[in-house]
Structures are given as structure tokens and as C-alpha cells.
Amino acid sequence: QVQLVESGGGLVQPGGSLRLSCVASEFSSKYRYIGWFRQAPGKRREGVACINIVDGRTYFSDSKIDRFTIARDNSKRTVYLDLRALKPEDSAVYSCATGDYGPRCSPYEYETWGQGTQVTVSS
């Protein structure tokens, strides 16, 4: 059973940047995808960016956010999400998850979740 731990969230001013980290207890052949998702108060959880940890291809849900970049470091068993030019509407709990099928970057197709890390963008 893989375990995921997110970190890197916090309070930042509009226009600021953060790097979020998702560290997995193992990279296993039982899953190929790790995704980043977010949920703001009163809103549905949405996909932000997803990655195939085998070949590094990236995938997005309906709305790609150009200010965000996903990357992996397999030696560290870590998937990063770089957030740039942050806006107040980016405030949410950001979570990572693993999936056997994930190119649609849909939270409904991911299976094992971390605890989440809070990102708050405010002046």
C-alpha cells in the first residue's frame, strides 16, 4: 500500500510562487500515474496536472493552468508541482494521488490519496 505525503503549502501574496512536493513511499508498477488536485471551499475537487511516472508525459483536465508545472524525480520518489504567479482564486487544499489509469487527470480515476497541503494566496 503506497503512502503519499504532501508538503510545501503555505500563505503567499498574490504573484508569489510555491513548490509543492509529493513523496511516495514507493514507485510501484501497480500504478503509473501521480496527479495533483485541488479543492477550494464550496467547490468540487478538480485536476490540476498529472504525470506518468514511467515516461514523464504530462496530462491535464479540462482547463490547463499555464502558470503551473508538474515534474518528477524518480530517484527521490517525488512529484513536484511548481506554482507561479499565484492568484487568490488558487487558494485551495492541494492533494496528490496515484492511479492505474490517469491521462484524463480526473480525481474520479485516482485511488490512493495523501493528506493534502493548504495553499492560501492573500495580501
Backbone torsions as a table, in degrees:
resi	resn	phi	psi	omega
1	GLN	NA	114.0	-179.6
2	VAL	-70.2	144.0	173.3
3	GLN	-118.2	139.6	-177.7
4	LEU	-122.0	137.5	178.4
5	VAL	-130.0	120.3	177.0
6	GLU	-95.5	150.6	174.6
7	SER	-155.1	169.2	174.0
8	GLY	107.6	-7.4	178.6
9	GLY	-73.7	174.3	179.9
10	GLY	162.1	-169.5	178.9
11	LEU	-96.9	124.2	179.2
12	VAL	-134.5	155.7	176.4
13	GLN	-80.6	154.4	173.9
14	PRO	-52.2	138.5	-176.5
15	GLY	89.8	-9.4	-178.7
16	GLY	-79.6	179.0	-176.9
17	SER	-132.1	153.1	174.1
18	LEU	-143.3	151.5	167.9
19	ARG	-114.8	118.0	175.4
20	LEU	-95.3	142.2	-180.0
21	SER	-121.0	140.1	174.2
22	CYS	-124.1	109.5	-178.2
23	VAL	-103.2	125.1	179.9
24	ALA	-99.8	143.5	177.5
25	SER	-65.8	-23.7	175.2
26	GLU	-161.0	150.1	166.6
27	PHE	-99.7	113.5	-171.2
28	SER	-116.9	151.7	173.3
29	SER	-69.2	-8.0	178.1
30	LYS	-75.4	-12.6	172.9
31	TYR	-143.5	148.6	-177.8
32	ARG	-115.0	-16.7	-172.4
33	TYR	-121.8	142.7	166.5
34	ILE	-126.8	133.3	-179.4
35	GLY	-124.9	155.5	170.6
36	TRP	-107.4	135.6	-178.0
37	PHE	-134.2	162.0	177.5
38	ARG	-143.5	153.3	177.5
39	GLN	-142.3	118.9	176.4
40	ALA	-94.0	157.4	178.9
41	PRO	-55.3	130.4	178.7
42	GLY	76.9	3.3	-178.2
43	LYS	-116.8	159.1	175.2
44	ARG	-76.7	151.3	174.0
45	ARG	-65.5	137.0	-178.8
46	GLU	-131.8	152.0	175.0
47	GLY	-74.7	140.0	176.8
48	VAL	-104.9	-57.3	178.6
49	ALA	-162.1	145.7	-179.2
50	CYS	-133.5	157.7	-175.9
51	ILE	-143.5	142.0	170.5
52	ASN	-84.3	115.3	-173.8
53	ILE	-74.1	-10.7	177.9
54	VAL	-83.3	-51.5	-175.3
55	ASP	-110.5	-5.1	175.5
56	GLY	81.8	2.4	178.0
57	ARG	-65.7	144.9	-178.1
58	THR	-112.4	153.1	-174.3
59	TYR	-142.1	155.1	-175.2
60	PHE	-140.1	156.5	175.7
61	SER	-82.6	-155.4	-170.8
62	ASP	-60.9	-34.5	-175.4
63	SER	-122.6	103.7	175.3
64	LYS	-74.3	133.5	178.4
65	ILE	-102.6	108.1	-174.5
66	ASP	-65.4	-22.0	-179.8
67	ARG	-76.0	-8.4	-176.4
68	PHE	-112.8	143.0	179.9
69	THR	-133.4	133.3	176.8
70	ILE	-107.6	142.0	179.0
71	ALA	-152.1	161.4	-179.7
72	ARG	-127.2	154.3	170.6
73	ASP	-133.7	97.4	-173.2
74	ASN	-65.7	-31.0	179.3
75	SER	-64.4	-27.3	178.0
76	LYS	-101.3	1.7	-177.4
77	ARG	52.5	45.2	-171.5
78	THR	-131.7	139.1	170.7
79	VAL	-117.8	127.5	-177.2
80	TYR	-103.2	151.3	167.6
81	LEU	-128.3	112.8	177.8
82	ASP	-92.1	122.6	180.0
83	LEU	-108.3	126.7	-179.4
84	ARG	-127.5	157.4	177.3
85	ALA	47.6	51.9	-173.4
86	LEU	-66.3	144.7	179.9
87	LYS	-119.8	155.7	178.3
88	PRO	-54.1	-34.8	-179.8
89	GLU	-71.2	-7.0	172.8
90	ASP	-80.7	-9.3	-178.9
91	SER	-60.9	128.1	-176.8
92	ALA	-177.0	169.2	165.4
93	VAL	-85.3	123.0	179.5
94	TYR	-102.1	127.6	-177.7
95	SER	-127.7	151.6	171.8
96	CYS	-113.3	158.5	-176.9
97	ALA	-155.0	157.5	175.7
98	THR	-105.5	154.1	177.8
99	GLY	-152.3	149.1	173.8
100	ASP	-78.1	-30.6	175.6
101	TYR	-131.6	121.1	-174.2
102	GLY	-148.2	12.1	-175.0
103	PRO	-66.8	-19.9	175.4
104	ARG	-78.3	-8.5	178.7
105	CYS	52.8	43.1	178.9
106	SER	-100.0	132.8	178.7
107	PRO	-62.8	-20.2	179.6
108	TYR	-74.8	-12.2	-177.9
109	GLU	-110.5	13.3	174.9
110	TYR	-113.4	154.8	-161.2
111	GLU	-119.8	-49.8	-175.7
112	THR	-113.8	127.7	-168.8
113	TRP	-119.0	148.0	168.6
114	GLY	-82.1	-176.9	-174.4
115	GLN	-84.1	-17.5	179.6
116	GLY	93.9	156.3	175.6
117	THR	-136.4	135.5	-174.0
118	GLN	-83.4	131.0	171.5
119	VAL	-115.8	122.3	178.3
120	THR	-123.9	123.2	-178.7
121	VAL	-112.5	111.7	-174.9
122	SER	-159.9	146.6	174.2
123	SER	-96.6	NA	NA
